[in-house]
Amino acid sequence: MSTPATSLSPAELQRAAHDHLWLHFTRMGGYAESDIPIIVRGEGCYLEDAHGKRYLDALAGLFAVQIGYSYGEEIGEAAAAQMRELPFYTNWSYAHPRAIELAAEVASLAPGDLNRVFFCSGGSEAVESAWKLARQYHAARGERRWKAISRRVAYHGTTMGALSINGIAALRNPFEPLVPDVLHVRNTNRYHRPPEESEEEFTAFLLEDLESTIEAAGPGTVAMVIMEPVQNAGGALTPPEGYWAGVRDICDRHGILLCADEVITGFGRLGAWFGSERYGIRPDIVTSAKGLSSAYAAIGAVVARDAVMEPFLEGSAMYTHGITFGGHPVQAAIALANIEIMKRERIVEGVAERQDAFRATLAQLLDLPIAGDLRGTGYFYALELVKDKETRESFSPEECESLLRGYLSHALFEHGLICRADDRGDPVIQISPPLVAGQAEFDEIAGVLGDVLAEASTRLG
Ligand SMILES: Cc1ncc(COP(=O)(O)O)c(C=O)c1O
């Protein structure tokens, strides 16, 4: 890697960052006496900071950089060509070639008749747009339905609608009153369920909870059920056998639209283009962002079944929603270039081929006394940390604070590994590398995690 292109020295960058840059979801006071990490370049699965130190990015940006960091030249060419031809035009009443081509491409990759694509700028906007679409879909058919149902501990974004959908109370509470009405149902975390419960019983238990929540809400008032194919927050919570078929059936029986939030799972992370395909979900709406452009552009999409668009195709009907930058031609050109690279380099097939090796490598960590459960699939994993492996007892909030924030996050970064120590649910380490990672990266991830978690166990006594 060559020297950074910025004209500011590392010290000048630090000063300017401290003086002006407001970081997202960051305790800025935590940097009062210390350096803000400044990432200046990337290559493959690796990042480099302002001091030239390298990190293995085992979080793919934020579950987003599918193709890794080395395609800037090629994608930059596509962006520059689009800039020359048409730097911007809007999707408000107009189309342009890149938005059309990208919509057709996404429709061809999405399963079933998910053929109608509405672009936006990211995941929160996609979720926001999906809820509004669901409400208006029912209204266009003469029904007043407005409620959304999501799962506890699930993260779905930060705009007011998407925030209201979140199942994480600590994120919602500061902003109440929220958008009415969201009901939260159980997620698919099985680790803390009774050990004698069979998978079939667990599925029945979850579906009974969903059904009774809908009954209590008044089925005719519920517009949408929104869930991730594999839930990220809480730690890569995979569905038990029969779960998605059951959710689909309940939605069908009550006339509720099913939205699969594929902001993370879309575009290859689970070893298929969409998680919906992998699990046979058959959603009415899919929300996506992140991997659509491998995060080389700020673009998201809502993909709807033909039937969902139908009420909007007649007379004066209109989906009363729009965003200036939705379908931005440069962002669309970048997403198209990303998909072309993903196809050419067989990125999704590569995940399917290497995912067993990845799991097997990570599974070695289960020998550690602190490592309770390894969950996930594809390139999407979480390791749950426990105080007592026998009883599966978790850490107290104070212990989480000192373990995750006080030690682990910092120690992993010091050891040159970027992954996330997260306690929005039970404490987990999230591991989601770029989809180009191979055995060398798997070994490095497991090696660093093994060392740091062994040290954490020792510290905890
Ligand atoms: C499942 C899911 N939905 C929505 C979002 C929000 O996406 P964004 O941060 O692009 O607004 C995220 C972000 O991580 C997500 O994981």
The ligand as an ORCA input file, in Angstrom:
! r2SCAN-3c Opt
* xyz 0 1
  C     -31.393     -5.212      8.616
  C     -31.100     -3.757      8.484
  N     -32.056     -2.923      8.061
  C     -31.844     -1.613      7.911
  C     -30.614     -1.053      8.202
  C     -30.400      0.412      8.034
  O     -29.529      0.654      6.978
  P     -28.759      2.031      6.818
  O     -27.744      2.093      7.904
  O     -28.163      1.947      5.441
  O     -29.768      3.129      6.916
  C     -29.583     -1.875      8.642
  C     -28.261     -1.324      8.944
  O     -27.369     -1.959      9.432
  C     -29.830     -3.261      8.797
  O     -28.875     -4.088      9.229
*
